């Protein structure tokens, strides 16, 4: 460019043009109204702090519409506050709780488990879940741990949150459909009729040709970890699956203490009966957790439990997603949920 015979330096011109573009871009991203400005200022004021029982009223309001009003979280908040392995936190601005979440330390695997993310209806789609999830991703990184969590396939919003913060799908957990279980005689909360164990309730009272395996008690944590390593080496998760979660150290220790955890004779599968007080709609709080990769092992474990005089009881079922359910006639007869429970983990560095 020349002005009155003088040529403007091209390098300087490029710098000025770049500066002009930056100014225009900044101007275009300024809030276009007082409402947007207030929202931006509110977002800047977000803080994450530990939950305390003075937040209980806000928590109950947030959870009012979760699980058709039967959310377990308000009833378990005190336990989470008192749990040394949990970090139950709230996302809030200056005067209002906007969302909550909990992360549990699973000492048996040295990982963090993210759960119980709840956002108030007035603040949905405002990035609250993303902020809480990113908070725990960063915490896990600081501790050199992996953050795990799960959601169902139909929860597209949560899957987008996981993707946004770098969590990737690493497997799934087969779960039974509760809407089918509550139709069984004696199974739903308040149904006083006598409930049959799972296989008998579905007419699978050992009428299929499944070869039973020998199941022996697991005596300590080291023995269980050996079995879980074998499961992982064979393509499984390497965890004891729970009801839309992984079993915690405390849950596994309770199973060991009450002798309700077993391994197959060839040490490639484990099964446990664990009590889960979060279950609200079923009469029985018991979950059968199966870590395995072979459908035969799962069927064998169910035959073992449902045929036992001391362990037969109504229970729901959580199974490693590596198991191909269609390979067993017994498993194919059970009401597994079609909305898959997907397992996610923070990517390795």
N, C-alpha and C positions, 0 to 999 in steps of 0.2 A: 504494500500500500504506500502511495506517495502523496504528500501534502505540500503544495506550493514548491514542488521540486525536491522535497526532502523525503526519503524512503524510510518508513517506519520499520524497525527491526522485526523480522518474522518471528523470532523466538519470543520476543516480548508480546507480540500480537497473540500468539498461541496461549500464552499465560493469561492474558486478559480475557480471551474468549472462554477459557476453562473456568476462570473466576466468575464470569457472567453466568455460565451454565449452572454453577453451584448455587449462586444466589437465586436464580429462577427456580431451581429444584426445591430449595429450602422454602421459598415463598409458596410453592404449590402444596407443600406438606403441612403448612400451618393450619391449625384448627379453623374451620370455616364458620364456627358459631360459638357462642358462649357455652352452649351445652357440650360441644366437643372439647372445648378447653377445660371445662370442669371435669369431664371424664378422664382426660389426659392427666390432669393434676391428681385426680383420685387414684389412678393407676400408679403414678409415681410414689404415692403415699402408702402403698401396700406394704405390710410387714408380715412375716411368718414367726409365730411364737408358740410355745407349748400351750396345749389345751389345759384349762383348769375348770373346776366344777362350776364356777360362776358363768361359764359359757354354755351350761347345760340347756338353758331355755332356748338359746339361739340354735343349738344342735337339734333340739326336738322340732323346731320350726323347719329347719333345713331338711330333716328326714321325714317330715310329715307325709310326703307323697311317694316315698321310696318303698318298693315292694308292696304297693297297695296299702300303705300305712302300717306294715308289719316289719319295718326295718329293725334289725337287731342292735344297731349301733347305739342308740340312746341308752339301752339297758346294759351295755358293756363298757360305756365310757369310763366309769370309775375303775374298772379292772384294767383298762388300758393305761390310765393315769398311774396306777400303782405298779404296773408291769415294768420291771427294769429293762426288759428286752424290747420295749416298745417306745417309739417316739410319736406320740399323738399330738398333732399340731393344728393350728388354725391359721388361715389366711384372712387378714382383716385390714380395714383402713382405720381411720382414727377412732371410729365409734361403732363399728359393725363387723360381725363375723360373716365372711362371705363364703368360705369353704373350709373343709377339714380333710385331713388324711392321716393315715397311720403307717409307719414303717416298723416292721418287727425284725429283730436280729435272729436269724435261724442259725444258732450256734453249731448245730449238727453239720451244716454245710458251709458255715462262715459266709453267709450271704445276707443281704437285706431284702425283705419282702414288703412290697408296697401294696396297701389295701385300703378299703373304706374311704375312697375319695368321694366326697359329697359336696355339691355346689348349691347354693341357694337359688331358687327359681328366678329371682330378680337379677342374678348375675351370671346366668348361663351364657355361653359363647362370648365371654369377656376375658378368656385366657386364665381363669383361676386354676383349673385342673393342670394346665401346662406349667404354671408357676410352681405349684406344689410338687409335681412330678420332677421338674428340673431341679428343685431344691434337693430332693432325695437322690437324684442321679449324681449331683455334685458331692453330696455327703458320702455316697458309696465310693466315688473316685478318691476322695480324701482318705478313705479307710482302706484303699486297695481291695475293695469288695465289688461284687456284681450285684446290681439291683434287679430283682425279678418281680413280675406282677402278672396278672391275667385279666382278661375280659372276654365277653362272649363275642362271637363273630358278628352278630347284628349290631353291636355297639360301635358304629362307625366313628362316632365322635371321639371315643376313648382311643381307638386304634390310631386315629390321626394325631392325638396327643402323644402317644408312644412314639410314633414315627418322627414327630417334630423334635423330640428330645433325644433321639438316637437309640431307642429300644427296638430290638428286632425279635421276630417270632422264632422260638426255638423248639416248639412242640405244642402238644395239647393234652387235655385231660378229659376222658370220657366221664360224663355225669348222667345220672338218671333224671328223668323228667318228673319234677315234683307234682305237676298238675295231674299226672297219671297215678302217682303213688297215693295221693290223698283220696282217690276213688276206691282204694282197696279197703275191705272190711276191717275196721279197727285201726287203720293207719293214720287217719287225720286227727288233728288236735281236737279233743273233746269227744271223740268217738269211743264209747265205752265197750264196744264189742271186742271180742278176743281177736287179736291180730296174728296172722300166720307169718312165719319167716318168709323172706323174699322169694325163694324158689317155690315153696309150697303155694304162696299166694298167686303165683303166675302159672300154676299147674306144671311146674318143672321139678316135681318131687322125685328126682333121681330116675326119671323116665327116659333120659337120653343116654347114649352110649359114650359117656365121658370116663376115661380111665383115671381113677383117683390116684393121687400121688401121696406120699407120706409127708406130713407137715409136722415139724418139730419146733419147739419154742426157741425164740431168740433170747439169749441170756444177757447180752450187754450191747452197748452202743458200737463197739468195735466189730462185733460179729455182724450187726446189721449193716454197717458201712461196707463190709466185705461183699455182702450180697448186693447192695446197691451199686457198687462198682461193677459187679458182674452184669447187672441189668443195663448199666450205661454202656459197657463195652459191647453188649449185644444190640445196641441201638435204641435203648430206652432212655428215659429222663435221668435216672439215677437218683430220684427223690421218692419219698412216700407221698402220693397225691392225697389231698384232702378235698373238702367240699369247696370248690372254686378257690383253692389255695394249696400250698405245700405244708405238710405237717411240721410243727415247730419242735424245738428241743423238748419243751415241757410236755407236749402231747405224746411224743415218742417215749419219754421217761415214764409217763403214767402207764403207757402200754407195757413197758418192761416191768414196772412194779406190780401191775395187776395180771401179768402173764397173758396178755391178749395180743401178742405179736408172734408170728411164726415165719419160718422159712421153709422152702421146698427142700427135699432131700438132696437135690443136685445144686442147691444154693444159687439158683438163677431167678428166684422170685421170692417176694415177701408179702405177707398179708397181715393187716392189723385191724382190730376193732377199736375205734376211738370215739369218745363222747364229744359231741360238738353242741354246746349250749346256744349257738347262734341259730339253730334250727327252730323256727317258730311255727310252721304249719303242720308238722308231723308230730304224732304222739311220741314216737321214739327219737331220742337225740343221737342215735348211733350211726356211725359211718364206717363202712368197710373199705379200707384203703388197700389197693393192690399195686405193687410195683412189679411189673413183669413185661415181657415182650411177646409171649406166646399165649394165644387164646386158651389153649389147653390148661395152662397153669392157672388162669383166672377161673375157668370152670371148675377145676379141681379144688381151688380154694373155697369157692362158693359151696360146693358139695360138702366139703369138710366142715364148714361153719354151720350151714343150715341143717346138717345131719347130726350135729353135736348136741348132746343133752344139756351141756353146760353153757354153750355159746350160741345156740339157736335163738334168734330174736329178730324182730323187724329192724332192718337197717337199709339206708341208702348206700350207693356204691360209687366209688371214685377209682378209675383205672387209668394207668399210663396210656397215653394216646398212641403209643407205638403198637399196641395190640390191635390186630385186625378182627373186629367183632364178628364179621360174617364167617369166620373160620370155625365158629362154634355154634351149634344149633341151640345150645342153652343160652348163650349170650344174645343170639339173634332174637330170642323170645322176650327179652327184657326191654323196657321202655327207655332206651338211651335218648338223651336230648339231641335234637337235630341242630340246635343252635350251639355250635361247638365252643368249648371253653379253651381259649387260645392262651398259651404261655409265652411271655415276652421277657427279654433280658437285655440289660445294657451291653452294648458291643464291647468286645475286648479292645484294649488300647493297642 
